Amino acid sequence: MRNKRQITPKFYEFIKDVARNNNREWFKMHKKRFETDVFFPFRSLTENVITLMQQIDPGIGIDFKQAAFRFYRDTRFSKDKSPYKLWMGAAVSRMGRKNTRFPEIYFQFGPGENFIAGGLYRPDKETLYHIREKIAENPEAFEAILNDKQILNRFPCGFKGERNKRLPLKSWQTLSKKYPFILNKQFYTIKYYKPQEILQQTDLAGFIVQHYTDMQKFNEWLMRVVSSK
């Protein structure tokens, strides 16, 4: 039987301590606590999410390493040389954290920011072209998906994403005047939570996956796009 809670107050307490002591010497002294209170609980949670997602999409064949983002920061090109992040995050899809094509669920937990997001955050160039191609075929149908009540009940903020100013096809550019969402480079939505709201979940993995299933219309639409190419 899977552990349905995983994340405990100790998860947030440790990351708060990291924020006050974000250096390798301190972390080395407290690595065992990191493993016990943060890493292993988050790994168990992510593995449970993967298992539940595989019941929805058997094409998902990733493991924890392919889904989770490292706690260690890449500081090579950053002015902030703090070695550790203040959150743990994972993306579950057919391509894991490197996803560029498929509908996904992403969750990130830390004292400063907790959220669950769905959609497609980083479509590659070819996938984005096919998405826009499909939108152009029937923009009204895609607009109906963006305004789907089930999606908006779960994600009141609606869909987000950076936009291009210009599109490669003149017909698309013309269409964007009435349907500006065709300009989007990303198609994702997000719901923020307080730490206490995450801690009170009796089945956190199930709670996360419910966000994915509430996006069923978008997920099915995107799967039709990528499977037809």
ROGU-834658 format. One record per residue: residue number from 0; residue in three letters; x, y, z of N, C-alpha, C in turn. Coordinates in nm, 3 decimals. Layout:
BEGIN
 pos code      nX      nY      nZ     caX     caY     caZ      cX      cY      cZ
 NUM  ALA       X       Y       Z       X       Y       Z       X       Y       Z
...
//
This chain:
BEGIN
 pos code      nX      nY      nZ     caX     caY     caZ      cX      cY      cZ
   0  MET   0.085  -0.120   0.000   0.000   0.000   0.000   0.088   0.125   0.000
   1  ARG   0.058   0.218  -0.090   0.142   0.337  -0.099   0.114   0.436   0.013
   2  ASN   0.220   0.506   0.053   0.206   0.614   0.151   0.141   0.733   0.082
   3  LYS   0.026   0.774   0.127  -0.050   0.877   0.057  -0.015   1.019   0.099
   4  ARG   0.058   1.036   0.211   0.086   1.171   0.258   0.222   1.221   0.207
   5  GLN   0.327   1.152   0.238   0.463   1.185   0.198   0.516   1.317   0.256
   6  ILE   0.467   1.429   0.205   0.517   1.559   0.250   0.467   1.588   0.391
   7  THR   0.560   1.627   0.480   0.525   1.661   0.618   0.577   1.801   0.649
   8  PRO   0.542   1.858   0.763   0.596   1.990   0.800   0.748   1.994   0.799
   9  LYS   0.814   1.880   0.824   0.959   1.876   0.825   1.018   1.910   0.688
  10  PHE   0.943   1.878   0.583   0.985   1.912   0.446   1.005   2.062   0.434
  11  TYR   0.906   2.139   0.477   0.912   2.285   0.467   1.012   2.344   0.567
  12  GLU   1.021   2.284   0.685   1.112   2.334   0.787   1.256   2.324   0.741
  13  PHE   1.291   2.213   0.675   1.428   2.199   0.628   1.460   2.303   0.521
  14  ILE   1.371   2.322   0.426   1.399   2.417   0.318   1.406   2.560   0.373
  15  LYS   1.330   2.591   0.476   1.342   2.722   0.542   1.482   2.737   0.602
  16  ASP   1.532   2.629   0.659   1.668   2.633   0.716   1.772   2.650   0.606
  17  VAL   1.748   2.589   0.490   1.839   2.607   0.377   1.841   2.754   0.335
  18  ALA   1.727   2.819   0.334   1.720   2.960   0.296   1.806   3.047   0.388
  19  ARG   1.816   3.005   0.514   1.897   3.082   0.610   2.044   3.040   0.609
  20  ASN   2.072   2.924   0.549   2.208   2.870   0.550   2.243   2.809   0.415
  21  ASN   2.230   2.890   0.311   2.245   2.836   0.176   2.392   2.832   0.136
  22  ASN   2.461   2.733   0.195   2.602   2.712   0.164   2.634   2.563   0.177
  23  ARG   2.739   2.521   0.109   2.771   2.379   0.101   2.815   2.320   0.235
  24  GLU   2.882   2.401   0.317   2.931   2.351   0.445   2.813   2.312   0.535
  25  TRP   2.714   2.402   0.544   2.598   2.374   0.628   2.521   2.253   0.572
  26  PHE   2.503   2.251   0.441   2.425   2.142   0.381   2.492   2.007   0.403
  27  LYS   2.623   2.004   0.392   2.696   1.880   0.413   2.672   1.826   0.553
  28  MET   2.665   1.914   0.651   2.643   1.874   0.790   2.501   1.823   0.812
  29  HIS   2.408   1.865   0.726   2.266   1.831   0.744   2.210   1.748   0.629
  30  LYS   2.299   1.684   0.553   2.253   1.609   0.435   2.160   1.494   0.472
  31  LYS   2.189   1.428   0.583   2.103   1.317   0.625   1.961   1.365   0.650
  32  ARG   1.949   1.481   0.709   1.816   1.539   0.733   1.748   1.573   0.601
  33  PHE   1.824   1.624   0.505   1.769   1.652   0.371   1.712   1.525   0.310
  34  GLU   1.789   1.418   0.319   1.745   1.292   0.259   1.618   1.240   0.326
  35  THR   1.614   1.246   0.459   1.502   1.191   0.536   1.375   1.276   0.524
  36  ASP   1.391   1.408   0.533   1.274   1.496   0.541   1.229   1.552   0.406
  37  VAL   1.321   1.556   0.309   1.289   1.621   0.181   1.300   1.526   0.062
  38  PHE   1.420   1.473   0.040   1.444   1.397  -0.084   1.361   1.270  -0.092
  39  PHE   1.370   1.184   0.007   1.298   1.056  -0.001   1.146   1.073   0.000
  40  PRO   1.091   1.165   0.082   0.946   1.187   0.072   0.904   1.239  -0.064
  41  PHE   0.983   1.329  -0.122   0.946   1.383  -0.253   0.961   1.277  -0.361
  42  ARG   1.062   1.191  -0.349   1.076   1.083  -0.446   0.958   0.988  -0.439
  43  SER   0.915   0.954  -0.318   0.800   0.865  -0.301   0.675   0.929  -0.360
  44  LEU   0.656   1.058  -0.336   0.541   1.129  -0.391   0.544   1.124  -0.543
  45  THR   0.658   1.156  -0.601   0.669   1.160  -0.748   0.646   1.023  -0.808
  46  GLU   0.699   0.919  -0.747   0.677   0.784  -0.797   0.529   0.746  -0.791
  47  ASN   0.460   0.791  -0.687   0.316   0.765  -0.679   0.240   0.840  -0.787
  48  VAL   0.282   0.963  -0.815   0.218   1.040  -0.922   0.240   0.970  -1.056
  49  ILE   0.361   0.924  -1.080   0.391   0.853  -1.205   0.302   0.729  -1.218
  50  THR   0.288   0.654  -1.112   0.205   0.533  -1.114   0.060   0.567  -1.149
  51  LEU   0.006   0.671  -1.086  -0.132   0.711  -1.115  -0.146   0.764  -1.257
  52  MET  -0.046   0.837  -1.304  -0.052   0.891  -1.440  -0.043   0.779  -1.544
  53  GLN   0.029   0.674  -1.513   0.040   0.562  -1.606  -0.094   0.491  -1.624
  54  GLN  -0.179   0.500  -1.525  -0.313   0.442  -1.538  -0.398   0.524  -1.635
  55  ILE  -0.366   0.652  -1.649  -0.436   0.740  -1.742  -0.373   0.731  -1.881
  56  ASP  -0.241   0.732  -1.884  -0.167   0.727  -2.010  -0.060   0.619  -2.001
  57  PRO  -0.087   0.498  -2.049   0.012   0.389  -2.043   0.140   0.420  -2.118
  58  GLY   0.139   0.524  -2.202   0.260   0.562  -2.275   0.365   0.628  -2.190
  59  ILE   0.330   0.661  -2.066   0.427   0.722  -1.974   0.516   0.612  -1.919
  60  GLY   0.645   0.620  -1.949   0.739   0.516  -1.905   0.860   0.571  -1.832
  61  ILE   0.845   0.686  -1.770   0.958   0.752  -1.704   0.974   0.703  -1.559
  62  ASP   1.089   0.736  -1.500   1.112   0.711  -1.358   1.136   0.843  -1.286
  63  PHE   1.165   0.835  -1.159   1.184   0.955  -1.078   1.293   1.047  -1.134
  64  LYS   1.407   0.990  -1.173   1.518   1.071  -1.222   1.481   1.148  -1.347
  65  GLN   1.395   1.091  -1.428   1.354   1.158  -1.551   1.248   1.265  -1.527
  66  ALA   1.182   1.257  -1.412   1.076   1.353  -1.381   1.122   1.469  -1.295
  67  ALA   1.209   1.442  -1.197   1.240   1.541  -1.094   1.354   1.634  -1.135
  68  PHE   1.346   1.756  -1.088   1.451   1.855  -1.105   1.545   1.848  -0.985
  69  ARG   1.671   1.870  -1.009   1.770   1.863  -0.902   1.752   1.975  -0.800
  70  PHE   1.783   1.945  -0.676   1.779   2.046  -0.570   1.898   2.140  -0.579
  71  TYR   2.001   2.096  -0.650   2.124   2.174  -0.663   2.112   2.271  -0.780
  72  ARG   2.143   2.397  -0.756   2.129   2.499  -0.860   2.249   2.498  -0.954
  73  ASP   2.225   2.532  -1.079   2.331   2.557  -1.176   2.363   2.705  -1.168
  74  THR   2.476   2.738  -1.109   2.510   2.879  -1.083   2.608   2.936  -1.185
  75  ARG   2.638   2.861  -1.289   2.742   2.904  -1.384   2.712   3.039  -1.447
  76  PHE   2.587   3.065  -1.479   2.552   3.190  -1.550   2.462   3.278  -1.466
  77  SER   2.467   3.262  -1.336   2.380   3.337  -1.246   2.462   3.423  -1.151
  78  LYS   2.411   3.542  -1.125   2.475   3.629  -1.025   2.455   3.572  -0.885
  79  ASP   2.342   3.501  -0.867   2.314   3.437  -0.739   2.389   3.304  -0.733
  80  LYS   2.487   3.295  -0.648   2.570   3.175  -0.638   2.526   3.080  -0.528
  81  SER   2.406   3.102  -0.475   2.352   3.010  -0.374   2.345   2.871  -0.436
  82  PRO   2.401   2.771  -0.371   2.411   2.638  -0.435   2.282   2.556  -0.437
  83  TYR   2.182   2.595  -0.355   2.064   2.510  -0.344   1.935   2.585  -0.373
  84  LYS   1.842   2.514  -0.436   1.709   2.570  -0.460   1.630   2.570  -0.330
  85  LEU   1.519   2.641  -0.331   1.433   2.647  -0.213   1.300   2.578  -0.243
  86  TRP   1.305   2.477  -0.327   1.187   2.400  -0.362   1.229   2.267  -0.424
  87  MET   1.134   2.177  -0.432   1.150   2.053  -0.507   1.040   2.049  -0.612
  88  GLY   1.074   2.008  -0.732   0.975   2.006  -0.840   0.993   1.887  -0.931
  89  ALA   0.884   1.848  -0.997   0.888   1.736  -1.092   0.783   1.755  -1.199
  90  ALA   0.815   1.709  -1.319   0.722   1.713  -1.433   0.695   1.571  -1.479
  91  VAL   0.570   1.533  -1.481   0.533   1.397  -1.522   0.460   1.403  -1.655
  92  SER   0.519   1.338  -1.754   0.464   1.328  -1.889   0.537   1.214  -1.957
  93  ARG   0.512   1.192  -2.082   0.583   1.086  -2.154   0.732   1.117  -2.166
  94  MET   0.769   1.244  -2.158   0.909   1.285  -2.172   0.966   1.340  -2.042
  95  GLY   0.893   1.330  -1.933   0.943   1.378  -1.805   0.972   1.526  -1.805
  96  ARG   1.078   1.565  -1.733   1.110   1.708  -1.718   1.162   1.770  -1.848
  97  LYS   1.197   1.688  -1.947   1.245   1.739  -2.076   1.133   1.743  -2.180
  98  ASN   1.012   1.743  -2.133   0.897   1.736  -2.222   0.887   1.855  -2.317
  99  THR   0.864   1.825  -2.443   0.842   1.930  -2.544   0.720   1.903  -2.631
 100  ARG   0.645   1.797  -2.600   0.537   1.759  -2.691   0.405   1.723  -2.623
 101  PHE   0.411   1.658  -2.510   0.292   1.592  -2.456   0.231   1.669  -2.338
 102  PRO   0.101   1.647  -2.313   0.040   1.708  -2.195   0.111   1.659  -2.070
 103  GLU   0.128   1.749  -1.973   0.206   1.715  -1.854   0.140   1.770  -1.729
 104  ILE   0.187   1.720  -1.615   0.151   1.779  -1.487   0.283   1.811  -1.416
 105  TYR   0.293   1.934  -1.366   0.413   1.978  -1.296   0.374   2.023  -1.157
 106  PHE   0.452   1.983  -1.057   0.426   2.026  -0.921   0.556   2.070  -0.855
 107  GLN   0.546   2.178  -0.779   0.662   2.238  -0.714   0.624   2.283  -0.574
 108  PHE   0.699   2.236  -0.476   0.666   2.266  -0.337   0.786   2.325  -0.264
 109  GLY   0.762   2.431  -0.192   0.863   2.496  -0.109   0.795   2.602  -0.024
 110  PRO   0.859   2.650   0.081   0.796   2.749   0.171   0.750   2.876   0.100
 111  GLY   0.825   2.917  -0.002   0.792   3.043  -0.069   0.691   3.031  -0.180
 112  GLU   0.685   2.913  -0.241   0.598   2.899  -0.358   0.557   2.753  -0.376
 113  ASN   0.428   2.729  -0.372   0.372   2.596  -0.395   0.273   2.606  -0.510
 114  PHE   0.290   2.523  -0.612   0.191   2.526  -0.718   0.188   2.395  -0.795
 115  ILE   0.077   2.376  -0.863   0.058   2.263  -0.953   0.017   2.322  -1.088
 116  ALA   0.080   2.277  -1.195   0.054   2.334  -1.327   0.032   2.224  -1.428
 117  GLY  -0.044   2.256  -1.531  -0.071   2.160  -1.638  -0.062   2.225  -1.773
 118  GLY  -0.068   2.143  -1.877  -0.060   2.194  -2.014   0.069   2.153  -2.081
 119  LEU   0.127   2.245  -2.157   0.255   2.222  -2.224   0.337   2.349  -2.212
 120  TYR   0.444   2.343  -2.133   0.521   2.462  -2.099   0.628   2.496  -2.203
 121  ARG   0.690   2.392  -2.260   0.803   2.418  -2.352   0.788   2.340  -2.482
 122  PRO   0.688   2.369  -2.564   0.676   2.296  -2.691   0.795   2.326  -2.783
 123  ASP   0.844   2.223  -2.850   0.952   2.247  -2.946   0.894   2.314  -3.071
 124  LYS   0.982   2.356  -3.159   0.941   2.434  -3.276   0.841   2.360  -3.363
 125  GLU   0.867   2.232  -3.387   0.778   2.153  -3.472   0.642   2.134  -3.407
 126  THR   0.641   2.102  -3.277   0.515   2.082  -3.207   0.434   2.210  -3.203
 127  LEU   0.501   2.322  -3.178   0.431   2.451  -3.174   0.368   2.482  -3.310
 128  TYR   0.439   2.450  -3.418   0.384   2.472  -3.552   0.256   2.390  -3.571
 129  HIS   0.260   2.264  -3.530   0.143   2.176  -3.546   0.027   2.223  -3.457
 130  ILE   0.058   2.272  -3.338  -0.046   2.325  -3.250  -0.116   2.442  -3.317
 131  ARG  -0.039   2.534  -3.370  -0.097   2.651  -3.437  -0.174   2.610  -3.562
 132  GLU  -0.122   2.512  -3.632  -0.189   2.461  -3.751  -0.327   2.408  -3.714
 133  LYS  -0.333   2.334  -3.603  -0.461   2.277  -3.558  -0.555   2.385  -3.508
 134  ILE  -0.502   2.483  -3.439  -0.584   2.595  -3.392  -0.647   2.666  -3.511
 135  ALA  -0.565   2.690  -3.614  -0.613   2.764  -3.732  -0.725   2.689  -3.803
 136  GLU  -0.727   2.557  -3.795  -0.832   2.478  -3.859  -0.968   2.504  -3.796
 137  ASN  -0.967   2.524  -3.664  -1.094   2.545  -3.592  -1.068   2.623  -3.464
 138  PRO  -1.046   2.755  -3.476  -1.014   2.835  -3.358  -1.127   2.840  -3.256
 139  GLU  -1.251   2.829  -3.302  -1.364   2.831  -3.209  -1.361   2.710  -3.116
 140  ALA  -1.324   2.594  -3.170  -1.318   2.473  -3.089  -1.208   2.484  -2.984
 141  PHE  -1.094   2.542  -3.022  -0.987   2.557  -2.925  -1.023   2.661  -2.819
 142  GLU  -1.090   2.766  -2.860  -1.134   2.867  -2.765  -1.230   2.806  -2.663
 143  ALA  -1.314   2.715  -2.707  -1.407   2.647  -2.617  -1.331   2.563  -2.514
 144  ILE  -1.220   2.503  -2.555  -1.139   2.426  -2.461  -1.077   2.519  -2.357
 145  LEU  -1.026   2.633  -2.400  -0.966   2.729  -2.307  -1.067   2.779  -2.204
 146  ASN  -1.194   2.780  -2.244  -1.300   2.828  -2.155  -1.380   2.715  -2.091
 147  ASP  -1.327   2.594  -2.099  -1.396   2.478  -2.042  -1.417   2.498  -1.892
 148  LYS  -1.538   2.474  -1.844  -1.572   2.499  -1.704  -1.490   2.412  -1.608
 149  GLN  -1.468   2.287  -1.646  -1.392   2.197  -1.559  -1.249   2.246  -1.541
 150  ILE  -1.190   2.295  -1.649  -1.054   2.348  -1.641  -1.051   2.475  -1.556
 151  LEU  -1.145   2.566  -1.582  -1.145   2.693  -1.511  -1.185   2.678  -1.365
 152  ASN  -1.263   2.576  -1.332  -1.296   2.551  -1.191  -1.170   2.512  -1.113
 153  ARG  -1.083   2.437  -1.178  -0.959   2.395  -1.114  -0.852   2.502  -1.124
 154  PHE  -0.847   2.569  -1.240  -0.745   2.672  -1.265  -0.815   2.803  -1.303
 155  PRO  -0.861   2.880  -1.206  -0.936   3.002  -1.236  -0.858   3.105  -1.317
 156  CYS  -0.726   3.096  -1.312  -0.645   3.194  -1.386  -0.648   3.170  -1.536
 157  GLY  -0.696   3.053  -1.578  -0.700   3.022  -1.720  -0.561   2.990  -1.775
 158  PHE  -0.550   2.985  -1.907  -0.423   2.949  -1.971  -0.332   3.070  -1.983
 159  LYS  -0.203   3.043  -1.968  -0.101   3.146  -1.979   0.001   3.106  -2.084
 160  GLY   0.094   3.197  -2.111   0.201   3.165  -2.206   0.256   3.289  -2.273
 161  GLU   0.386   3.291  -2.294   0.447   3.400  -2.371   0.396   3.394  -2.514
 162  ARG   0.399   3.511  -2.580   0.346   3.517  -2.717   0.446   3.577  -2.815
 163  ASN   0.440   3.526  -2.937   0.514   3.588  -3.047   0.438   3.710  -3.097
 164  LYS   0.511   3.806  -3.148   0.447   3.921  -3.209   0.411   3.892  -3.354
 165  ARG   0.495   3.811  -3.419   0.473   3.779  -3.559   0.470   3.628  -3.577
 166  LEU   0.388   3.581  -3.671   0.376   3.439  -3.700   0.426   3.411  -3.841
 167  PRO   0.469   3.288  -3.869   0.530   3.258  -3.999   0.433   3.262  -4.117
 168  LEU   0.303   3.244  -4.091   0.206   3.245  -4.200   0.117   3.370  -4.190
 169  LYS   0.094   3.433  -4.303   0.013   3.554  -4.305  -0.129   3.525  -4.257
 170  SER  -0.182   3.408  -4.294  -0.318   3.373  -4.253  -0.328   3.361  -4.101
 171  TRP  -0.223   3.309  -4.039  -0.222   3.298  -3.892  -0.216   3.436  -3.828
 172  GLN  -0.136   3.523  -3.889  -0.124   3.658  -3.836  -0.259   3.730  -3.841
 173  THR  -0.329   3.711  -3.948  -0.462   3.772  -3.961  -0.557   3.713  -3.857
 174  LEU  -0.550   3.582  -3.839  -0.636   3.514  -3.743  -0.610   3.561  -3.600
 175  SER  -0.487   3.600  -3.572  -0.450   3.639  -3.436  -0.522   3.765  -3.388
 176  LYS  -0.574   3.843  -3.481  -0.647   3.964  -3.441  -0.775   3.929  -3.367
 177  LYS  -0.836   3.819  -3.406  -0.959   3.774  -3.340  -0.932   3.668  -3.236
 178  TYR  -0.828   3.586  -3.261  -0.793   3.477  -3.170  -0.646   3.491  -3.129
 179  PRO  -0.615   3.581  -3.039  -0.475   3.608  -3.005  -0.401   3.490  -2.944
 180  PHE  -0.474   3.389  -2.896  -0.405   3.275  -2.835  -0.323   3.195  -2.935
 181  ILE  -0.344   3.216  -3.066  -0.261   3.147  -3.164  -0.118   3.200  -3.161
 182  LEU  -0.098   3.317  -3.100   0.035   3.375  -3.085   0.116   3.308  -2.973
 183  ASN   0.047   3.232  -2.889   0.114   3.172  -2.773   0.230   3.082  -2.812
 184  LYS   0.340   3.093  -2.736   0.453   3.001  -2.748   0.443   2.892  -2.643
 185  GLN   0.356   2.913  -2.545   0.333   2.818  -2.436   0.183   2.806  -2.413
 186  PHE   0.142   2.691  -2.361   0.001   2.670  -2.327  -0.004   2.598  -2.192
 187  TYR  -0.007   2.676  -2.087  -0.008   2.614  -1.954  -0.098   2.693  -1.861
 188  THR  -0.140   2.628  -1.754  -0.219   2.693  -1.651  -0.167   2.649  -1.516
 189  ILE  -0.195   2.727  -1.412  -0.126   2.707  -1.285  -0.217   2.741  -1.168
 190  LYS  -0.201   2.668  -1.059  -0.279   2.693  -0.938  -0.182   2.695  -0.819
 191  TYR  -0.185   2.807  -0.745  -0.097   2.824  -0.630  -0.167   2.780  -0.502
 192  TYR  -0.087   2.727  -0.410  -0.138   2.681  -0.281  -0.048   2.727  -0.168
 193  LYS  -0.105   2.737  -0.050  -0.027   2.762   0.070   0.029   2.627   0.119
 194  PRO   0.144   2.628   0.187   0.198   2.502   0.237   0.096   2.420   0.317
 195  GLN   0.016   2.488   0.398  -0.080   2.416   0.480  -0.184   2.343   0.395
 196  GLU  -0.217   2.400   0.280  -0.314   2.335   0.191  -0.255   2.206   0.132
 197  ILE  -0.125   2.205   0.112  -0.059   2.085   0.063  -0.049   1.982   0.175
 198  LEU  -0.014   2.026   0.294   0.003   1.935   0.407  -0.126   1.868   0.449
 199  GLN  -0.238   1.934   0.426  -0.366   1.877   0.472  -0.423   1.774   0.376
 200  GLN  -0.361   1.753   0.261  -0.409   1.654   0.165  -0.383   1.513   0.217
 201  THR  -0.487   1.433   0.228  -0.471   1.296   0.275  -0.418   1.203   0.166
 202  ASP  -0.429   1.245   0.040  -0.374   1.169  -0.072  -0.316   1.271  -0.169
 203  LEU  -0.193   1.315  -0.141  -0.135   1.424  -0.218  -0.112   1.386  -0.364
 204  ALA  -0.066   1.263  -0.390  -0.045   1.221  -0.529  -0.177   1.223  -0.606
 205  GLY  -0.282   1.174  -0.543  -0.413   1.177  -0.608  -0.461   1.319  -0.632
 206  PHE  -0.434   1.406  -0.537  -0.471   1.547  -0.550  -0.399   1.611  -0.669
 207  ILE  -0.271   1.581  -0.684  -0.194   1.635  -0.797  -0.250   1.585  -0.929
 208  VAL  -0.274   1.456  -0.937  -0.321   1.397  -1.063  -0.461   1.445  -1.099
 209  GLN  -0.542   1.481  -0.998  -0.674   1.535  -1.026  -0.666   1.663  -1.109
 210  HIS  -0.560   1.739  -1.089  -0.539   1.860  -1.169  -0.522   1.824  -1.317
 211  TYR  -0.455   1.711  -1.341  -0.436   1.665  -1.479  -0.568   1.619  -1.539
 212  THR  -0.643   1.540  -1.464  -0.768   1.487  -1.519  -0.871   1.597  -1.540
 213  ASP  -0.863   1.703  -1.461  -0.954   1.816  -1.482  -0.924   1.891  -1.611
 214  MET  -0.806   1.865  -1.669  -0.768   1.926  -1.796  -0.789   1.829  -1.912
 215  GLN  -0.877   1.735  -1.894  -0.896   1.627  -1.992  -0.917   1.678  -2.134
 216  LYS  -0.999   1.780  -2.152  -1.029   1.827  -2.288  -0.904   1.881  -2.356
 217  PHE  -0.824   1.958  -2.283  -0.701   2.009  -2.343  -0.604   1.895  -2.369
 218  ASN  -0.589   1.804  -2.272  -0.494   1.693  -2.287  -0.529   1.605  -2.408
 219  GLU  -0.655   1.576  -2.424  -0.697   1.493  -2.537  -0.674   1.566  -2.669
 220  TRP  -0.703   1.696  -2.671  -0.680   1.776  -2.791  -0.533   1.775  -2.829
 221  LEU  -0.446   1.797  -2.731  -0.302   1.800  -2.759  -0.254   1.663  -2.804
 222  MET  -0.302   1.557  -2.744  -0.260   1.422  -2.786  -0.301   1.395  -2.930
 223  ARG  -0.417   1.445  -2.971  -0.458   1.427  -3.111  -0.364   1.502  -3.204
 224  VAL  -0.318   1.619  -3.161  -0.225   1.698  -3.244  -0.095   1.624  -3.264
 225  VAL  -0.033   1.579  -3.156   0.100   1.518  -3.166   0.095   1.377  -3.225
 226  SER  -0.016   1.307  -3.206  -0.024   1.170  -3.259  -0.056   1.167  -3.407
 227  SER  -0.104   1.281  -3.460  -0.138   1.286  -3.603  -0.019   1.327  -3.689
 228  LYS   0.095   1.357  -3.623   0.213   1.401  -3.699   0.325   1.299  -3.693
//
